[in-house]
Amino acid sequence: MIDMSGKVLLLTGASGAISRAIATLFHAHGAACVLTDFDGDAVVAFARGLDPEGARTLALRQDVTEAGDAQHAVTSAVAQFGRIDLVVTAAGLYRDALVSEMSEAEWRQSIAINLDGVFHTCRAAIPHLAPGGAIVNIASMAGHRGSFAHAHYAAAKGGVLSLTRSLALELAPKIRVNAVSPGLIEGPMVQPLIARKPELIPNTPLQRLGTAAEVAGVVAFLCSDLARFVTGETIHVNGGLHIAS
Ligand SMILES: NC(=O)c1ccc[n+]([C@@H]2O[C@H](COP(=O)([O-])OP(=O)(O)OC[C@H]3O[C@@H](n4cnc5c(N)ncnc54)[C@H](O)[C@@H]3O)[C@@H](O)[C@H]2O)c1
């Protein structure tokens, strides 16, 4: 049993499919959840559904590409709950584009959301992280292998993996820093890819898409005491697709 009572989570991209599962799980285990997303209305509505009293949630608009928004999220979290123990960076953008046809703006947008966003949020949170705290960055299988028509996304996620390991060195022994690399997880992000390449499902050893809850469980493990000797690592959650193809 994972007990997160008294812990404060800061979660980005909190209106997304995977983040909603993370917030739901962490809240159920007792954590106070500071939930931020680019879509401020959506994250406020989600938080209200999760915690109608609002006793253990705070929902904010945060554009992760903006350093000032990260600072505001951290300041608000500390003002409301007095501390931050756990940071999970899950905001992300996955768009198709070949490098040969990619505009400067498409490249910049992907790097800004998928990589700079992690930097901004971690940097703002570090001075406030309680000893024994943990950061989990959501990377991707694409960051390990590359990804056809998603070079900007893959490059950013590869950067997230290196940033994670470097931060683990910088913040030890006080804070642990790990990454989770999902494969194909149910939700809007992978629907277009599965429509184009349905064979990806039978090619996955476990023969199905993962669920957001299955990613959330691994994030919770890495944030918990069960993983207290784990830092600088990445856990893959992909039903075996990474080793099979
Ligand atoms: N779904 C998958 O199969 C899969 C696979 C590998 C990695 N991932 C990663 O997992 C994370 C969550 O993915 P998901 O499937 O829940 O995607 P999703 O599209 O459901 O959620 C992404 C969230 O990020 C938010 N966001 C986008 N730009 C933002 C910005 N500038 N500032 C703040 N928030 C912003 C969106 O509003 C959205 O709520 C992402 O980092 C993604 O790259 C997902």
The ligand as an SDF file (V2000), in Angstrom:
LIG
                    3D

 44 48  0  0  0  0  0  0  0  0999 V2000
   -0.3250    8.5640  -24.8390 N   0  0  0  0  0  0  0  0  0  0  0  0
    0.7630    7.9100  -25.1600 C   0  0  0  0  0  0  0  0  0  0  0  0
    0.7140    6.8410  -25.8000 O   0  0  0  0  0  0  0  0  0  0  0  0
    2.1010    8.4340  -24.7660 C   0  0  0  0  0  0  0  0  0  0  0  0
    3.2350    7.7110  -25.1460 C   0  0  0  0  0  0  0  0  0  0  0  0
    4.4950    8.1740  -24.7790 C   0  0  0  0  0  0  0  0  0  0  0  0
    4.6150    9.3180  -24.0240 C   0  0  0  0  0  0  0  0  0  0  0  0
    3.5060   10.0160  -23.6760 N   0  0  0  0  0  0  0  0  0  0  0  0
    3.7060   11.2300  -22.9030 C   0  0  0  0  0  0  0  0  0  0  0  0
    2.8540   11.2030  -21.7780 O   0  0  0  0  0  0  0  0  0  0  0  0
    2.4770   12.5340  -21.4320 C   0  0  0  0  0  0  0  0  0  0  0  0
    0.9660   12.6160  -21.3250 C   0  0  0  0  0  0  0  0  0  0  0  0
    0.3940   12.2190  -22.5710 O   0  0  0  0  0  0  0  0  0  0  0  0
   -1.1630   11.9790  -22.7640 P   0  0  0  0  0  0  0  0  0  0  0  0
   -1.3360   10.7670  -23.5820 O   0  0  0  0  0  0  0  0  0  0  0  0
   -1.8660   12.0820  -21.4780 O   0  0  0  0  0  0  0  0  0  0  0  0
   -1.4900   13.2150  -23.7220 O   0  0  0  0  0  0  0  0  0  0  0  0
   -2.7180   14.2210  -23.7220 P   0  0  0  0  0  0  0  0  0  0  0  0
   -2.6640   14.8960  -25.0560 O   0  0  0  0  0  0  0  0  0  0  0  0
   -3.9630   13.5550  -23.2790 O   0  0  0  0  0  0  0  0  0  0  0  0
   -2.2840   15.2570  -22.5780 O   0  0  0  0  0  0  0  0  0  0  0  0
   -1.2880   16.2090  -22.7600 C   0  0  0  0  0  0  0  0  0  0  0  0
   -1.6610   17.4170  -21.9100 C   0  0  0  0  0  0  0  0  0  0  0  0
   -0.6060   18.3810  -22.0480 O   0  0  0  0  0  0  0  0  0  0  0  0
   -1.2190   19.6530  -22.1080 C   0  0  0  0  0  0  0  0  0  0  0  0
   -0.3530   20.6290  -22.7560 N   0  0  0  0  0  0  0  0  0  0  0  0
   -0.0350   20.7420  -24.0680 C   0  0  0  0  0  0  0  0  0  0  0  0
    0.7270   21.8200  -24.2540 N   0  0  0  0  0  0  0  0  0  0  0  0
    0.9060   22.3990  -23.0460 C   0  0  0  0  0  0  0  0  0  0  0  0
    1.6070   23.5310  -22.5940 C   0  0  0  0  0  0  0  0  0  0  0  0
    2.2560   24.3460  -23.4300 N   0  0  0  0  0  0  0  0  0  0  0  0
    1.5830   23.8130  -21.2810 N   0  0  0  0  0  0  0  0  0  0  0  0
    0.9100   23.0170  -20.4130 C   0  0  0  0  0  0  0  0  0  0  0  0
    0.2290   21.9360  -20.7850 N   0  0  0  0  0  0  0  0  0  0  0  0
    0.2300   21.6300  -22.0950 C   0  0  0  0  0  0  0  0  0  0  0  0
   -2.5090   19.4420  -22.8910 C   0  0  0  0  0  0  0  0  0  0  0  0
   -3.4320   20.5020  -22.6690 O   0  0  0  0  0  0  0  0  0  0  0  0
   -2.9640   18.1020  -22.3630 C   0  0  0  0  0  0  0  0  0  0  0  0
   -3.8470   18.2510  -21.2670 O   0  0  0  0  0  0  0  0  0  0  0  0
    3.0780   13.4420  -22.5130 C   0  0  0  0  0  0  0  0  0  0  0  0
    4.2980   13.9770  -22.0530 O   0  0  0  0  0  0  0  0  0  0  0  0
    3.3360   12.4930  -23.6530 C   0  0  0  0  0  0  0  0  0  0  0  0
    4.3630   12.9290  -24.5030 O   0  0  0  0  0  0  0  0  0  0  0  0
    2.2580    9.6080  -24.0260 C   0  0  0  0  0  0  0  0  0  0  0  0
  1  2  1  0
  2  3  2  0
  2  4  1  0
  4  5  1  0
  4 44  2  0
  5  6  2  0
  6  7  1  0
  7  8  2  0
  8  9  1  0
  8 44  1  0
  9 10  1  0
  9 42  1  0
 10 11  1  0
 11 12  1  0
 11 40  1  0
 12 13  1  0
 13 14  1  0
 14 15  2  0
 14 16  1  0
 14 17  1  0
 17 18  1  0
 18 19  2  0
 18 20  1  0
 18 21  1  0
 21 22  1  0
 22 23  1  0
 23 24  1  0
 23 38  1  0
 24 25  1  0
 25 26  1  0
 25 36  1  0
 26 27  1  0
 26 35  1  0
 27 28  2  0
 28 29  1  0
 29 30  1  0
 29 35  2  0
 30 31  1  0
 30 32  2  0
 32 33  1  0
 33 34  2  0
 34 35  1  0
 36 37  1  0
 36 38  1  0
 38 39  1  0
 40 41  1  0
 40 42  1  0
 42 43  1  0
M  CHG  2   8   1  16  -1
M  END
$$$$
